[in-house]
Amino acid sequence: MKRESMRSEGAGGDPFDEFVAARYQALLRSAFLITGDVHDARDLLHDALARVYPKRSVIRDPGATEGYVRRAMVRTHVSRWRRTRREVLTAVLPDGPAAGPESERDERLAAALRVLPPRQRAAVVLRYYVDLPVARVAEELGCSQATAKTHLARALKTLRQELAPAREMVGHGG
């Protein structure tokens, strides 16, 4: 809903509208991996776009717009989590993307990411899904590089355990 209202306000080829049209699906995938829920991802992305939209004129480099939106998504998600201090997890994602190798991979990854605290989840998404260097991850999380590395290390340890093959979990005698 917010996306449509932003488009109607910015008639006449607004670069922000063009950015949203071009990058919406990629940003939505990132939001989904951050939140672990399709509906929450849409809300998070729309809230982030609504936060960045009024400030679009101060963004000097049009290529930096995506970074502003991602940072707004991360900060908004962490703020929500701090306020609520709870998550509602479901075994099956409602209204998920069309079946296919990419969507199955995204769902498996999202399921594994749901076990992580929000800042660790955001760090993993920014570093390995969005492919940002650690310095940019730290900047977008609003922390030091050392803290970002700690979030990443702890998250990867947890993800390795979550994504370990079943044979390792059964244990071998000997």
N, C-alpha and C positions, 0 to 999 in steps of 0.2 A: 504494500500500500504506500509506504513512504517512497519507494522507488518511483512509482508512477507520479506522485506529487512533485518529486524533485524534477522529473522530466518536464512536467507541464510548466514549472516556473522558469526553466532554463531553455526556452524555445530559441531557435536561431543558431543551432550548431554549437552549443556550449561544450567546450572540451571536457568538462566533467561528465556530461551525459554520454559523450563518446567513450570516455574511460569506463564508465559503468557498463555500457553495452558490450565493450570489448572484454572486460575482465570479470564480469559478474560471476560466471560459472566457476572460474578458478578461485575467486575469493570465497564463494559459497562452499567449495570443497574444503578450503582451509578452515572456514568457520565450522564446518561439520566435524572435522578432525579435532578441533579445539573443544567443541561442546559435546560431541558424541550423539547428538540428536538433530534430526532434520529440521524440526520446527524451531528449536532453539538456535540452530545455525542461521536460519533465515532471519529471525529476530535480531540476532547479534550482528549480522552483516548490515541489515537495514539501520540499526541503531548507529553503527560505526559510520555508515555513509551519511546519515543525518548529522552526525557530529562533525564530519569533515567538510560537508557541503558548504556551510556558511564561511568556512575558512579557506575555501579553494582559491580565492584571489591572492592570498599571501604565499601560496606554494609557488615558488619561483621556477622550479624544475618540474615540468609536467610528468617526467618519469618518476618523480618521488611520490606522486599521489598514492600509488599502491602501498608504499611504506607507511604513509600516514593512516591509510585505512586499516592496514594490518595492525599497527600499533593501537589504534582506537579499538579494534576487535579484542586484542589481548587485554588491554586495560579495562574495558567494559566487562569482559568475562570474569576477570579476577575480582573486580569490584562486586559483581553480582554474587560470586561465590563467597566472598567475605561477608556479605550481608546475610545470605541465607545459610551458609555453612552446611548445606546438604545438597545432595544430588539425587535425582530420581533415575535409576537405571532400569532399562528394560532389556529382556533377552532378545526381542525382535524389534528392529527399527521399523516404525510405521512409514508408509509412503516413501520408501527408499528409492534410489535411482533404478533405472532399468537394469535387469540382470546382465551381467557380462563380466569378463575378467577384471576390468578396472573397478567396477562397482563392488565385486566380491572382495577384491584386495582392499578397497577403501573400508568396507564393512568390517573385515577381519582386523585391519589396523585400528579402526575406530573402537572396536570392542576391546582391544588390548590397551588403547590409550585411555579408555574410561577408568582404568584402575589407578591412573596417575593423578596426583594433585594438579589443580589448574595451572600453576606456574611451570611445573615440569612438563605438562602436556603442551603448553604453549611453546616452551623452549624446543621441544622435539619437533613440533610442526614447523616452527620458523627455521630451525637449523637444517632438518633433513627433508622436509616436504617443500618448503619455499626455497630452500638452498641458500640461506643467508649465512655469512661468516659469523663466527662467535661474537665478534665485536658488535655487529648489527643486532644480533639476538639480545645481547646485554642491553644495548641502547633501547630496543623496543620493549624489553621487560622492565626497563628503568632500574637496572642493577649493575653491579660491576661484572667484568668479564669472568673473574674467579667464581662469583656466585652463579653466573650463567653456566659455566663449565660444571659446577657442582650439580645444578639442576639436571643438566644433560647426562652426567655420569650416573646419577641415581635413577633417572628415568630409564636409561638404557639397561641398567642392571635389572630393573623391574620388568621391562619389556622382554628381555631375554628369557626371564623365568616364565612370563605369560605365554610367549610364543614358542617355548621349547617343545620339541616333538614329544608325542605321547610316550614313546619308548623310554625316554629319559626319566619321565615321571614315575613309571612303573618300578624302576630300579632293577638292577641285575644282581643276582647272587654271585658271590665269589670273592 
